[in-house]
Every structure is written in C-alpha cells, then in structure tokens.
Amino acid sequence: MDLEKQPSQPSQPPPPSQPQKQPAAPAMRASDADRDRIADILREALAEGRLDAEEHAERVDAVYRAKTLGELEPLVADLPAPGTHRQTAAAPRAYGYAPAGAAGEAGGQAEKLIAVFSSNTRGGRWRIGPRTTAFSLFGNIEIDLTEATFTQRLTTINATSIFGNVEVYVPENITLRGNGTGVLGNFEVVSLEAPDPEAPVVVLNGYSVLGNVEARPRRGKWIKDLLPGGLRKHLGH
C-alpha cells in the first residue's frame, strides 16, 4: 500500500539570540567631600529638631563608615536639602552666625586636638568651627567654650579617650547634649536646654576605653548675648 506523502513542514527560523546581560556598573565610591555634605545635612536637621541627638549620632557614624554614594543617600532621604527652611536673607536674625562653609571655618574641616602622653588645651577667646575632633591616648585634653565665639548654631565635638581624659566646658546658658559609650571608663554629659531657641547647641559624641569623656557647664560663665534683657551683639563678629 502506497504511503501517503506527508506535506513538508516549513523550516522554523532559529530563535533570536538573547542579548547578553551587561555586568552592573560598579557603585560609585564616596569621597570625603560627599561624606561632609551628608554630615552637614544631618547637622542642620539636628539643629532644627528633625533628629534627636541619638539619631544624629547613629547616622553620622554610618556616614563615615559608608564606602559608596548608594550608602550615603538613604541617610538623608527623609530630610530637606540644606537651607530649604532657613530664614530668608531679608529676615532679621537674632544672632550673626556665619553661613555654612563661610571663610574662617577652615572650609568646614574639623579641627583636631590630639594628646598622646601629653596634654592639650583649647580655650580663651577663639572661633570654634562646626566640628572638632579630640583624641586622647594616655593624655589630657581640655576644651573650654566659655569664651568661644560660635560661628554657627550647632557645634559637634567627637571625642575618643583611651587611658586618657577629655573634658569639655560650656557656658551655662547654651544647649548641651551628648551621646556616647564608656568601656571600663566614663562618659558623662550634664545636659542643658537653653531657654532661647536661637542659642548655640553643642553636641558631644564620645567613646571612652579605660578613660574619661565628659562635658559640663562652668558655673558663673554665661554668653552675655543670651542674658535676659541683655544687649544681643552678633556672634561670630
């Protein structure tokens, strides 16, 4: 019996080749300037009350541990850009704080105080910048702000003491906050809350190992600008 001829099937074209996936671009590394930019946003958020001292310390710690820009941006995703809610230039200001990054603030760089088997004292009439770093190893550091000129509202001091001592003294009529840890050592901040909402704010972040980090008001020391009924001269001038 003759076999019925089957109609020839048209040849199917080969499936289109799938485009090869390109390797993901490496994450952009963060620079010191990128970290400082994020730290400035966090500092302003603390001064405006958007972050408390503990939240600020946690985020700042994450800032300086971040390696890429992708790690930095989420830290300020819920905060406004710097200056968004500042007073306009035409509005009167109670204090003459210098704008961020103004001349005389060392370009926003932190001032460093180091004492290794020695002592280091900063005091008298001096202009304190937004950030100060203190490191004591078998040494003693004293930071006296009772006669300092505050060029900005928020001043952050990051102190580390290993078998040493870091002491910070402030006027009685400013705001003083702290956040830190002592490991077989001491971390102590006598908190203050200034009645004037425009008064300078000093935040001490500290870490002590078999040492001491502390901040307290110096009795009888006041910023005259903040005295009730006193003459308000511009700070920073």
N, CA, C and O of each residue as an XYZ file, in Angstrom:
948
protein
N       0.853     -1.175      0.000
C       0.000      0.000      0.000
C       0.885      1.219      0.000
O       1.827      1.354      0.780
N       0.527      2.115     -0.931
C       1.331      3.340     -1.035
C       1.170      4.183      0.212
O       0.073      4.375      0.737
N       2.291      4.669      0.655
C       2.260      5.599      1.799
C       1.884      6.972      1.316
O       2.372      7.459      0.296
N       0.973      7.604      2.103
C       0.604      8.965      1.727
C       1.768      9.895      2.021
O       2.411      9.841      3.069
N       1.995     10.730      1.058
C       3.082     11.682      1.245
C       2.646     12.763      2.227
O       1.601     13.393      2.071
N       3.463     12.950      3.218
C       3.198     13.995      4.199
C       3.722     15.318      3.661
O       4.823     15.387      3.116
N       2.899     16.394      3.824
C       3.396     17.699      3.350
C       4.616     18.114      4.146
O       4.680     17.979      5.368
N       5.553     18.612      3.421
C       6.794     19.037      4.096
C       6.523     20.228      4.991
O       5.837     21.170      4.594
N       7.067     20.184      6.215
C       6.897     21.268      7.171
C       7.905     22.372      6.857
O       9.080     22.105      6.606
N       7.417     23.638      6.874
C       8.378     24.716      6.608
C       9.389     24.795      7.747
O       9.059     24.619      8.920
N      10.576     25.055      7.375
C      11.643     25.132      8.391
C      11.420     26.342      9.278
O      11.149     27.443      8.799
N      11.538     26.120     10.583
C      11.356     27.200     11.547
C      12.646     27.991     11.685
O      13.730     27.417     11.795
N      12.520     29.325     11.678
C      13.742     30.128     11.862
C      14.289     29.928     13.262
O      13.521     29.711     14.199
N      15.569     29.996     13.417
C      16.156     29.815     14.756
C      15.701     30.939     15.678
O      15.568     32.083     15.243
N      15.466     30.629     16.925
C      15.031     31.684     17.862
C      16.081     32.778     17.946
O      17.285     32.524     17.894
N      15.587     34.006     18.079
C      16.557     35.096     18.147
C      17.443     34.948     19.367
O      17.002     34.550     20.446
N      18.658     35.269     19.169
C      19.606     35.148     20.279
C      19.281     36.189     21.341
O      18.997     37.347     21.034
N      19.329     35.759     22.583
C      19.055     36.657     23.688
C      20.263     37.568     23.913
O      21.408     37.117     23.928
N      19.974     38.876     24.089
C      21.112     39.770     24.338
C      21.757     39.444     25.671
O      21.078     39.200     26.668
N      23.044     39.446     25.669
C      23.763     39.148     26.890
C      23.648     40.316     27.862
O      23.771     41.484     27.492
N      23.410     39.955     29.113
C      23.305     40.993     30.128
C      24.674     41.619     30.383
O      25.695     40.946     30.529
N      24.628     42.960     30.428
C      25.862     43.667     30.725
C      26.101     43.630     32.231
O      25.157     43.736     33.014
N      27.328     43.485     32.629
C      27.607     43.494     34.077
C      27.221     44.835     34.676
O      27.437     45.889     34.079
N      26.644     44.771     35.872
C      26.223     46.007     36.544
C      27.416     46.912     36.779
O      28.510     46.466     37.125
N      27.168     48.202     36.578
C      28.238     49.164     36.801
C      28.602     49.184     38.279
O      27.724     49.101     39.137
N      29.884     49.292     38.579
C      30.269     49.305     39.991
C      29.713     50.533     40.689
O      29.588     51.598     40.085
N      29.380     50.378     41.971
C      28.848     51.503     42.748
C      29.902     52.601     42.853
O      31.088     52.330     43.041
N      29.444     53.843     42.728
C      30.359     54.970     42.790
C      30.883     55.143     44.212
O      30.106     55.206     45.165
N      32.196     55.218     44.346
C      32.795     55.394     45.658
C      32.555     56.805     46.171
O      32.590     57.767     45.404
N      32.313     56.924     47.463
C      32.075     58.231     48.085
C      33.400     58.894     48.435
O      34.352     58.237     48.858
N      33.440     60.205     48.251
C      34.630     60.982     48.603
C      34.439     61.611     49.983
O      33.344     61.571     50.544
N      35.509     62.190     50.522
C      35.395     62.898     51.799
C      34.428     64.068     51.673
O      33.689     64.367     52.612
N      34.428     64.736     50.512
C      33.505     65.856     50.301
C      32.058     65.370     50.304
O      31.175     66.063     50.811
N      31.803     64.180     49.739
C      30.441     63.616     49.757
C      29.995     63.347     51.192
O      28.859     63.637     51.564
N      30.904     62.788     51.991
C      30.548     62.492     53.385
C      30.295     63.774     54.164
O      29.364     63.841     54.966
N      31.117     64.791     53.932
C      30.924     66.065     54.628
C      29.595     66.704     54.233
O      28.929     67.320     55.066
N      29.207     66.559     52.960
C      27.927     67.129     52.503
C      26.765     66.482     53.251
O      25.850     67.174     53.697
N      26.798     65.171     53.388
C      25.733     64.474     54.104
C      25.761     64.831     55.591
O      24.711     65.009     56.208
N      26.960     64.936     56.164
C      27.078     65.302     57.577
C      26.516     66.694     57.833
O      25.925     66.938     58.885
N      26.694     67.613     56.879
C      26.148     68.967     57.029
C      24.619     68.935     57.065
O      23.999     69.653     57.850
N      24.010     68.098     56.210
C      22.545     67.974     56.208
C      22.064     67.428     57.553
O      21.071     67.906     58.102
N      22.766     66.430     58.079
C      22.381     65.855     59.368
C      22.561     66.860     60.495
O      21.752     66.912     61.422
N      23.619     67.656     60.417
C      23.868     68.655     61.451
C      22.752     69.704     61.478
O      22.303     70.115     62.547
N      22.315     70.128     60.299
C      21.229     71.103     60.244
C      19.924     70.488     60.738
O      19.131     71.159     61.400
N      19.697     69.210     60.418
C      18.478     68.541     60.888
C      18.448     68.437     62.408
O      17.386     68.551     63.019
N      19.617     68.221     63.021
C      19.677     68.181     64.479
C      19.363     69.553     65.069
O      18.619     69.661     66.044
N      19.933     70.599     64.472
C      19.700     71.951     64.974
C      18.234     72.348     64.851
O      17.730     73.104     65.682
N      17.541     71.848     63.822
C      16.134     72.193     63.612
C      15.189     71.283     64.389
O      13.975     71.488     64.363
N      15.729     70.283     65.077
C      14.887     69.371     65.849
C      14.291     68.238     65.046
O      13.429     67.519     65.553
N      14.723     68.054     63.806
C      14.208     66.939     62.990
C      14.803     65.600     63.450
O      14.172     64.555     63.294
N      16.001     65.635     64.008
C      16.642     64.445     64.560
C      16.988     64.726     66.013
O      17.330     65.853     66.373
N      16.896     63.684     66.855
C      17.398     63.862     68.212
C      18.877     63.491     68.231
O      19.422     63.024     67.230
N      19.514     63.701     69.365
C      20.969     63.507     69.447
C      21.365     62.066     69.146
O      22.398     61.825     68.522
N      20.542     61.095     69.590
C      20.879     59.687     69.358
C      20.770     59.334     67.879
O      21.646     58.662     67.334
N      19.689     59.787     67.222
C      19.534     59.526     65.786
C      20.662     60.187     65.001
O      21.216     59.599     64.073
N      20.991     61.408     65.384
C      22.074     62.123     64.697
C      23.390     61.365     64.825
O      24.112     61.204     63.841
N      23.706     60.899     66.029
C      24.962     60.178     66.242
C      25.009     58.889     65.427
O      26.046     58.550     64.857
N      23.876     58.164     65.370
C      23.841     56.910     64.611
C      24.068     57.163     63.123
O      24.808     56.436     62.461
N      23.412     58.216     62.607
C      23.557     58.483     61.172
C      24.941     59.017     60.828
O      25.504     58.663     59.792
N      25.493     59.869     61.692
C      26.840     60.385     61.434
C      27.849     59.244     61.444
O      28.769     59.215     60.626
N      27.678     58.305     62.369
C      28.572     57.150     62.406
C      28.479     56.361     61.105
O      29.492     55.905     60.573
N      27.247     56.201     60.591
C      27.058     55.494     59.319
C      27.659     56.267     58.153
O      28.161     55.668     57.202
N      27.610     57.599     58.222
C      28.188     58.427     57.154
C      29.668     58.134     56.985
O      30.136     57.912     55.868
N      30.397     58.134     58.074
C      31.847     57.987     57.982
C      32.291     56.537     57.865
O      33.485     56.263     57.741
N      31.328     55.593     57.903
C      31.631     54.203     57.570
C      31.227     53.858     56.141
O      31.605     52.805     55.627
N      30.460     54.738     55.498
C      29.964     54.457     54.147
C      31.110     54.458     53.135
O      32.030     55.272     53.215
N      31.033     53.544     52.197
C      32.052     53.432     51.149
C      31.561     53.969     49.811
O      32.366     54.411     48.990
N      30.226     53.934     49.576
C      29.681     54.334     48.282
C      28.598     55.393     48.461
O      28.066     55.592     49.553
N      28.286     56.072     47.338
C      27.222     57.073     47.357
C      25.876     56.434     47.659
O      25.025     57.053     48.299
N      25.672     55.191     47.202
C      24.420     54.498     47.467
C      24.174     54.255     48.944
O      23.024     54.129     49.365
N      25.239     54.188     49.741
C      25.081     54.031     51.184
C      24.807     55.360     51.862
O      24.230     55.389     52.949
N      25.211     56.466     51.241
C      25.049     57.780     51.855
C      23.642     58.345     51.697
O      23.052     58.835     52.659
N      23.110     58.275     50.479
C      21.861     58.968     50.181
C      20.684     58.537     51.065
O      19.902     59.402     51.462
N      20.512     57.233     51.398
C      19.377     56.867     52.264
C      19.435     57.515     53.644
O      18.410     57.614     54.318
N      20.609     57.955     54.074
C      20.740     58.549     55.404
C      20.074     59.913     55.499
O      19.780     60.385     56.597
N      19.828     60.563     54.333
C      19.193     61.891     54.341
C      17.954     61.914     53.453
O      17.451     62.987     53.118
N      17.453     60.724     53.066
C      16.307     60.677     52.152
C      15.057     61.294     52.761
O      14.191     61.778     52.032
N      14.949     61.286     54.094
C      13.763     61.840     54.751
C      13.998     63.247     55.302
O      13.225     63.732     56.128
N      15.072     63.900     54.837
C      15.408     65.242     55.327
C      15.460     66.234     54.174
O      15.821     65.858     53.059
N      15.105     67.497     54.421
C      15.183     68.511     53.356
C      16.625     68.870     53.047
O      17.523     68.662     53.863
N      16.831     69.413     51.852
C      18.156     69.862     51.463
C      18.586     71.016     52.362
O      17.730     71.722     52.896
N      19.895     71.228     52.546
C      20.360     72.306     53.422
C      19.823     73.656     52.981
O      19.823     73.976     51.792
N      19.367     74.443     53.942
C      18.917     75.804     53.635
C      17.481     75.903     53.180
O      16.982     77.011     52.983
N      16.783     74.762     53.000
C      15.416     74.813     52.482
C      14.494     75.586     53.410
O      13.631     76.339     52.960
N      14.685     75.395     54.703
C      13.783     76.032     55.658
C      14.469     77.126     56.463
O      13.978     77.519     57.522
N      15.592     77.617     55.975
C      16.253     78.711     56.668
C      15.512     80.012     56.444
O      14.711     80.135     55.517
N      15.787     80.979     57.297
C      15.193     82.281     57.105
C      15.781     82.922     55.866
O      16.942     82.691     55.526
N      14.982     83.725     55.194
C      15.467     84.426     54.026
C      16.460     85.486     54.446
O      16.520     85.870     55.614
N      17.246     85.961     53.478
C      18.289     86.926     53.798
C      17.698     88.215     54.333
O      18.348     88.921     55.103
N      16.464     88.534     53.934
C      15.864     89.784     54.365
C      15.303     89.702     55.775
O      15.048     90.727     56.406
N      15.109     88.480     56.272
C      14.513     88.336     57.597
C      15.544     88.646     58.665
O      16.720     88.326     58.496
N      15.129     89.260     59.759
C      16.078     89.559     60.820
C      16.550     88.281     61.501
O      15.781     87.329     61.633
N      17.797     88.251     61.930
C      18.348     87.095     62.606
C      18.813     87.527     63.982
O      19.440     88.575     64.138
N      18.503     86.712     64.981
C      18.854     87.077     66.342
C      20.362     87.055     66.550
O      20.901     87.851     67.319
N      21.039     86.143     65.864
C      22.476     86.019     66.033
C      23.141     86.014     64.672
O      22.564     85.557     63.685
N      24.355     86.525     64.632
C      25.057     86.632     63.361
C      25.883     85.405     63.051
O      27.078     85.521     62.782
N      25.272     84.223     63.083
C      26.005     83.023     62.721
C      26.449     83.112     61.273
O      25.694     83.558     60.410
N      27.673     82.687     61.012
C      28.174     82.691     59.646
C      27.490     81.587     58.859
O      27.178     80.541     59.429
N      27.243     81.786     57.540
C      26.662     80.712     56.731
C      27.615     79.542     56.629
O      28.828     79.699     56.766
N      27.052     78.356     56.383
C      27.875     77.144     56.291
C      28.938     77.304     55.225
O      28.669     77.776     54.120
N      30.164     76.898     55.578
C      31.254     76.942     54.615
C      31.848     78.322     54.437
O      32.662     78.526     53.536
N      31.461     79.289     55.280
C      31.979     80.641     55.133
C      33.459     80.684     55.472
O      33.989     79.798     56.142
N      34.110     81.729     54.996
C      35.522     81.883     55.291
C      35.706     81.987     56.798
O      34.865     82.548     57.501
N      36.804     81.445     57.280
C      37.059     81.473     58.704
C      36.651     80.198     59.400
O      36.909     80.038     60.593
N      36.013     79.273     58.674
C      35.627     77.991     59.266
C      36.496     76.872     58.721
O      36.117     75.702     58.771
N      37.651     77.230     58.205
C      38.598     76.241     57.688
C      37.957     75.352     56.643
O      38.240     74.156     56.570
N      37.069     75.959     55.815
C      36.445     75.210     54.734
C      35.564     74.082     55.229
O      35.301     73.127     54.499
N      35.097     74.191     56.495
C      34.247     73.138     57.018
C      35.018     71.947     57.551
O      34.409     70.972     57.992
N      36.372     72.001     57.520
C      37.167     70.900     58.017
C      37.137     70.877     59.535
O      37.059     71.923     60.180
N      37.199     69.666     60.109
C      37.180     69.528     61.562
C      38.521     69.946     62.138
O      39.574     69.620     61.590
N      38.473     70.670     63.250
C      39.693     70.981     63.991
C      40.059     69.757     64.805
O      39.186     69.127     65.401
N      41.346     69.408     64.840
C      41.775     68.195     65.521
C      42.648     68.550     66.725
O      43.607     69.315     66.620
N      42.287     67.971     67.866
C      43.073     68.119     69.086
C      43.544     66.733     69.503
O      42.726     65.832     69.687
N      44.852     66.552     69.653
C      45.429     65.243     69.946
C      46.360     65.363     71.147
O      47.157     66.296     71.240
N      46.246     64.406     72.061
C      47.146     64.340     73.210
C      47.580     62.894     73.407
O      46.772     62.053     73.802
N      48.843     62.596     73.138
C      49.408     61.259     73.327
C      50.533     61.377     74.353
O      51.591     61.941     74.074
N      50.288     60.842     75.526
C      51.230     61.001     76.645
C      51.562     62.475     76.873
O      52.699     62.831     77.182
N      50.537     63.330     76.712
C      50.741     64.771     76.847
C      49.400     65.415     77.168
O      48.411     64.721     77.400
N      49.370     66.753     77.182
C      48.130     67.481     77.421
C      47.921     68.502     76.318
O      48.879     68.969     75.703
N      46.664     68.846     76.071
C      46.310     69.793     75.022
C      45.105     70.588     75.517
O      44.094     70.007     75.912
N      45.213     71.910     75.495
C      44.145     72.770     75.996
C      43.743     73.763     74.920
O      44.595     74.378     74.278
N      42.444     73.915     74.728
C      41.908     74.907     73.781
C      40.925     75.758     74.554
O      39.930     75.246     75.068
N      41.189     77.045     74.644
C      40.311     77.901     75.421
C      40.563     79.361     75.130
O      41.267     79.698     74.179
N      39.992     80.226     75.943
C      40.117     81.656     75.713
C      39.139     82.128     74.652
O      38.120     81.487     74.393
N      39.468     83.267     74.040
C      38.608     83.844     73.013
C      39.014     83.268     71.662
O      40.019     83.684     71.086
N      38.242     82.317     71.157
C      38.571     81.674     69.889
C      37.305     81.338     69.138
O      36.234     81.191     69.726
N      37.440     81.217     67.827
C      36.308     80.917     66.950
C      36.242     79.407     66.740
O      37.130     78.811     66.129
N      35.181     78.805     67.253
C      35.043     77.358     67.106
C      34.231     77.052     65.854
O      33.184     77.654     65.618
N      34.725     76.112     65.057
C      34.041     75.711     63.834
C      32.948     74.696     64.102
O      32.685     74.367     65.259
N      32.304     74.191     63.058
C      31.173     73.271     63.243
C      31.556     71.909     63.799
O      30.742     71.250     64.446
N      32.804     71.478     63.548
C      33.221     70.147     64.005
C      34.598     70.210     64.640
O      35.507     70.858     64.121
N      34.741     69.531     65.768
C      36.032     69.401     66.438
C      36.216     67.936     66.817
O      35.298     67.300     67.334
N      37.408     67.406     66.556
C      37.732     66.029     66.906
C      38.823     66.031     67.971
O      39.848     66.696     67.821
N      38.593     65.283     69.042
C      39.571     65.190     70.125
C      39.943     63.729     70.343
O      39.072     62.866     70.456
N      41.260     63.457     70.402
C      41.744     62.088     70.624
C      42.803     62.121     71.715
O      43.814     62.813     71.595
N      42.558     61.368     72.778
C      43.483     61.321     73.906
C      43.925     59.888     74.161
O      43.094     59.001     74.360
N      45.247     59.662     74.156
C      45.831     58.363     74.475
C      46.850     58.582     75.594
O      47.924     59.142     75.370
N      46.504     58.141     76.783
C      47.342     58.405     77.956
C      47.650     59.903     78.061
O      48.755     60.296     78.436
N      46.658     60.729     77.726
C      46.858     62.168     77.773
C      45.628     62.873     78.291
O      44.667     62.236     78.723
N      45.664     64.199     78.247
C      44.568     65.003     78.753
C      44.254     66.135     77.773
O      45.149     66.856     77.333
N      42.961     66.280     77.438
C      42.513     67.360     76.550
C      41.420     68.135     77.264
O      40.472     67.552     77.792
N      41.561     69.454     77.277
C      40.532     70.325     77.842
C      40.057     71.291     76.766
O      40.860     72.011     76.171
N      38.748     71.305     76.516
C      38.140     72.210     75.536
C      37.215     73.149     76.304
O      36.192     72.725     76.841
N      37.581     74.418     76.350
C      36.830     75.411     77.114
C      36.110     76.338     76.146
O      36.745     77.117     75.434
N      34.777     76.253     76.120
C      33.972     77.062     75.206
C      33.339     78.263     75.900
O      32.500     78.944     75.309
N      33.724     78.529     77.130
C      33.042     79.578     77.888
C      33.304     80.975     77.330
O      32.512     81.887     77.567
N      34.398     81.158     76.595
C      34.677     82.450     75.975
C      34.759     82.341     74.454
O      35.187     83.278     73.781
N      34.348     81.199     73.920
C      34.466     80.971     72.473
C      33.430     81.778     71.703
O      32.367     82.116     72.223
N      33.766     82.080     70.448
C      32.839     82.711     69.520
C      32.254     81.621     68.634
O      32.980     80.954     67.896
N      30.942     81.443     68.709
C      30.270     80.410     67.920
C      29.931     80.982     66.548
O      29.150     81.927     66.441
N      30.517     80.410     65.502
C      30.278     80.894     64.144
C      29.096     80.194     63.484
O      28.756     80.510     62.344
N      28.463     79.250     64.180
C      27.299     78.539     63.685
C      26.490     78.109     64.897
O      26.996     78.085     66.019
N      25.227     77.770     64.662
C      24.375     77.407     65.794
C      24.753     76.052     66.382
O      24.772     75.901     67.603
N      25.059     75.052     65.529
C      25.352     73.712     66.018
C      26.838     73.425     65.953
O      27.462     73.578     64.902
N      27.399     73.015     67.060
C      28.801     72.617     67.153
C      28.857     71.171     67.621
O      28.276     70.826     68.649
N      29.563     70.317     66.863
C      29.686     68.905     67.201
C      31.120     68.593     67.594
O      32.057     68.934     66.872
N      31.289     67.946     68.733
C      32.613     67.531     69.195
C      32.617     66.009     69.282
O      31.809     65.422     70.002
N      33.525     65.372     68.550
C      33.678     63.923     68.576
C      34.943     63.604     69.371
O      36.048     63.946     68.951
N      34.777     62.948     70.515
C      35.897     62.715     71.429
C      36.133     61.227     71.642
O      35.194     60.455     71.836
N      37.412     60.834     71.603
C      37.821     59.463     71.905
C      38.910     59.504     72.962
O      39.894     60.231     72.827
N      38.728     58.724     74.008
C      39.706     58.692     75.092
C      40.078     57.251     75.402
O      39.217     56.430     75.719
N      41.371     56.950     75.307
C      41.884     55.621     75.638
C      42.943     55.798     76.726
O      44.021     56.336     76.473
N      42.632     55.350     77.910
C      43.504     55.568     79.065
C      43.827     57.061     79.215
O      44.910     57.426     79.671
N      42.877     57.914     78.828
C      43.115     59.350     78.887
C      41.891     60.089     79.378
O      40.994     59.505     79.987
N      41.865     61.393     79.102
C      40.817     62.241     79.625
C      40.492     63.348     78.625
O      41.389     64.023     78.120
N      39.192     63.530     78.342
C      38.724     64.645     77.507
C      37.626     65.363     78.279
O      36.611     64.761     78.629
N      37.830     66.651     78.544
C      36.852     67.441     79.296
C      36.419     68.638     78.466
O      37.249     69.335     77.882
N      35.109     68.870     78.419
C      34.536     69.996     77.670
C      33.747     70.866     78.643
O      32.922     70.366     79.408
N      34.006     72.171     78.607
C      33.294     73.117     79.464
C      32.564     74.123     78.588
O      33.118     74.635     77.615
N      31.304     74.402     78.947
C      30.471     75.299     78.144
C      29.850     76.357     79.048
O      29.818     76.179     80.265
N      29.350     77.471     78.471
C      28.593     78.448     79.265
C      27.299     77.823     79.771
O      26.822     76.827     79.228
N      26.740     78.421     80.815
C      25.541     77.861     81.434
C      24.273     78.089     80.616
O      23.274     77.402     80.829
N      24.295     79.047     79.681
C      23.035     79.402     79.012
C      23.017     79.011     77.540
O      22.433     79.719     76.720
N      23.659     77.875     77.192
C      23.518     77.304     75.858
C      22.895     75.917     76.000
O      22.661     75.459     77.119
N      22.625     75.246     74.885
C      22.097     73.881     74.905
C      23.256     72.900     74.772
O      24.100     73.048     73.888
N      23.296     71.906     75.644
C      24.357     70.897     75.639
C      23.719     69.519     75.617
O      22.880     69.198     76.459
N      24.125     68.700     74.642
C      23.607     67.336     74.522
C      24.780     66.388     74.316
O      25.872     66.805     73.929
N      24.540     65.111     74.579
C      25.620     64.147     74.422
C      25.128     62.763     74.089
O      23.987     62.399     74.376
N      26.016     61.994     73.473
C      25.723     60.605     73.141
C      27.051     59.861     73.083
O      27.925     60.216     72.292
N      27.210     58.834     73.910
C      28.494     58.141     73.902
C      28.475     56.876     74.731
O      27.448     56.475     75.278
N      29.662     56.252     74.810
C      29.818     54.962     75.476
C      31.119     54.940     76.253
O      32.130     55.476     75.800
N      31.094     54.326     77.413
C      32.305     54.090     78.171
C      32.518     52.598     78.365
O      31.629     51.901     78.853
N      33.696     52.103     77.986
C      34.052     50.693     78.171
C      35.102     50.638     79.281
O      36.260     51.002     79.076
N      34.682     50.182     80.446
C      35.532     50.246     81.636
C      36.046     51.673     81.829
O      37.144     51.897     82.339
N      35.230     52.614     81.410
C      35.580     54.016     81.521
C      34.336     54.834     81.793
O      33.310     54.291     82.201
N      34.418     56.136     81.570
C      33.338     57.033     81.937
C      32.983     57.944     80.769
O      33.860     58.543     80.146
N      31.671     58.045     80.475
C      31.161     59.048     79.549
C      30.032     59.761     80.270
O      29.049     59.136     80.667
N      30.171     61.074     80.441
C      29.179     61.826     81.211
C      28.975     63.205     80.600
O      29.930     63.951     80.386
N      27.723     63.532     80.325
C      27.350     64.851     79.822
C      26.233     65.398     80.698
O      25.192     64.760     80.857
N      26.448     66.578     81.264
C      25.408     67.252     82.033
C      24.557     68.044     81.041
O      24.950     69.128     80.610
N      23.397     67.505     80.681
C      22.579     68.093     79.624
C      22.020     69.451     80.050
O      21.648     69.664     81.203
N      21.976     70.360     79.072
C      21.389     71.681     79.263
C      20.397     71.937     78.134
O      20.563     71.421     77.029
N      19.384     72.721     78.408
C      18.445     73.148     77.375
C      18.263     74.647     77.535
O      17.631     75.102     78.488
N      18.815     75.415     76.603
C      18.749     76.873     76.695
C      17.317     77.350     76.514
O      16.596     76.823     75.667
N      16.892     78.340     77.297
C      15.544     78.887     77.107
C      15.389     79.623     75.789
O      14.278     79.742     75.271
N      16.495     80.120     75.240
C      16.456     80.839     73.966
C      16.597     79.840     72.821
O      17.623     79.164     72.737
N      15.599     79.721     71.929
C      15.672     78.724     70.851
C      16.780     78.988     69.844
O      17.141     78.087     69.087
N      17.331     80.201     69.812
C      18.405     80.509     68.871
C      19.787     80.379     69.497
O      20.789     80.685     68.850
N      19.853     79.930     70.744
C      21.141     79.794     71.423
C      21.986     78.711     70.765
O      21.439     77.796     70.149
N      23.313     78.798     70.884
C      24.176     77.743     70.336
C      23.856     76.376     70.938
O      23.441     76.267     72.092
N      24.057     75.342     70.131
C      23.851     73.961     70.552
C      25.183     73.222     70.419
O      25.790     73.220     69.348
N      25.633     72.600     71.501
C      26.865     71.817     71.485
C      26.495     70.357     71.720
O      25.820     70.029     72.696
N      26.942     69.481     70.817
C      26.688     68.044     70.932
C      28.023     67.329     71.074
O      28.903     67.470     70.225
N      28.172     66.564     72.146
C      29.386     65.790     72.372
C      29.105     64.320     72.095
O      28.281     63.704     72.771
N      29.787     63.759     71.104
C      29.746     62.330     70.832
C      31.059     61.747     71.344
O      32.132     62.179     70.923
N      30.985     60.769     72.249
C      32.213     60.298     72.870
C      32.314     58.798     72.986
O      31.312     58.083     73.003
N      33.573     58.326     73.068
C      33.863     56.905     73.250
C      35.079     56.819     74.168
O      36.130     57.394     73.885
N      34.919     56.097     75.262
C      35.976     56.035     76.263
C      36.311     54.594     76.596
O      35.421     53.790     76.874
N      37.602     54.268     76.566
C      38.084     52.947     76.966
C      39.071     53.148     78.109
O      40.160     53.686     77.909
N      38.688     52.718     79.301
C      39.530     52.904     80.481
C      39.976     54.366     80.604
O      41.100     54.664     81.009
N      39.065     55.256     80.244
C      39.359     56.679     80.297
C      38.128     57.469     80.678
O      37.193     56.934     81.274
N      38.131     58.741     80.332
C      37.056     59.630     80.744
C      36.748     60.636     79.642
O      37.651     61.275     79.101
N      35.446     60.770     79.310
C      34.955     61.812     78.411
C      33.771     62.468     79.102
O      32.803     61.794     79.455
N      33.843     63.784     79.297
C      32.734     64.443     79.985
C      32.578     65.877     79.497
O      33.521     66.490     78.996
N      31.362     66.394     79.656
C      31.049     67.784     79.308
C      30.097     68.324     80.351
O      29.162     67.641     80.770
N      30.343     69.572     80.774
C      29.514     70.172     81.804
C      29.611     71.685     81.708
O      30.583     72.214     81.170
N      28.592     72.395     82.234
C      28.679     73.853     82.264
C      29.673     74.308     83.324
O      29.839     73.658     84.356
N      30.319     75.412     83.060
C      31.219     76.018     84.048
C      30.443     77.091     84.785
O      29.983     78.063     84.185
N      30.304     76.913     86.064
C      29.457     77.787     86.871
C      29.920     79.242     86.783
O      31.107     79.553     86.875
N      28.933     80.114     86.600
C      29.227     81.545     86.545
C      29.637     82.049     85.179
O      29.887     83.242     85.011
N      29.713     81.147     84.182
C      30.110     81.557     82.834
C      28.859     81.618     81.955
O      28.127     80.636     81.834
N      28.624     82.779     81.347
C      27.439     82.999     80.522
C      27.845     83.700     79.233
O      28.796     84.481     79.209
N      27.109     83.412     78.160
C      27.231     84.230     76.947
C      26.338     85.439     77.153
O      25.118     85.311     77.256
N      26.950     86.611     77.211
C      26.187     87.808     77.553
C      25.071     88.084     76.562
O      24.042     88.648     76.936
N      25.253     87.699     75.307
C      24.223     87.914     74.294
C      22.908     87.243     74.660
O      21.844     87.675     74.216
N      22.976     86.176     75.476
C      21.794     85.382     75.769
C      21.149     85.752     77.101
O      20.119     85.189     77.470
N      21.754     86.701     77.825
C      21.177     87.098     79.105
C      19.845     87.803     78.886
O      19.733     88.597     77.953
N      18.832     87.543     79.710
C      17.545     88.218     79.558
C      17.709     89.729     79.622
O      18.292     90.257     80.568
N      17.197     90.416     78.621
C      17.271     91.869     78.587
C      18.623     92.404     78.213
O      18.815     93.619     78.169
N      19.588     91.513     77.937
C      20.934     91.969     77.617
C      21.045     92.415     76.177
O      20.146     92.184     75.368
N      22.158     93.055     75.865
C      22.417     93.509     74.511
C      22.805     92.322     73.652
O      23.735     91.593     73.997
N      22.110     92.109     72.531
C      22.391     90.989     71.638
C      23.336     91.449     70.555
O      22.913     92.002     69.540
N      24.600     91.224     70.769
C      25.537     91.522     69.695
C      25.646     90.284     68.803
O      25.284     89.180     69.210
N      26.144     90.482     67.593
C      26.229     89.357     66.672
C      27.392     88.459     67.082
O      28.522     88.919     67.246
N      27.097     87.176     67.244
C      28.158     86.199     67.466
C      28.907     86.004     66.149
O      28.323     86.105     65.070
N      30.171     85.729     66.249
C      30.965     85.487     65.055
C      31.531     86.752     64.468
O      32.165     86.677     63.416
N      31.346     87.936     65.084
C      31.871     89.190     64.577
C      32.663     89.885     65.665
O      33.197     90.972     65.442
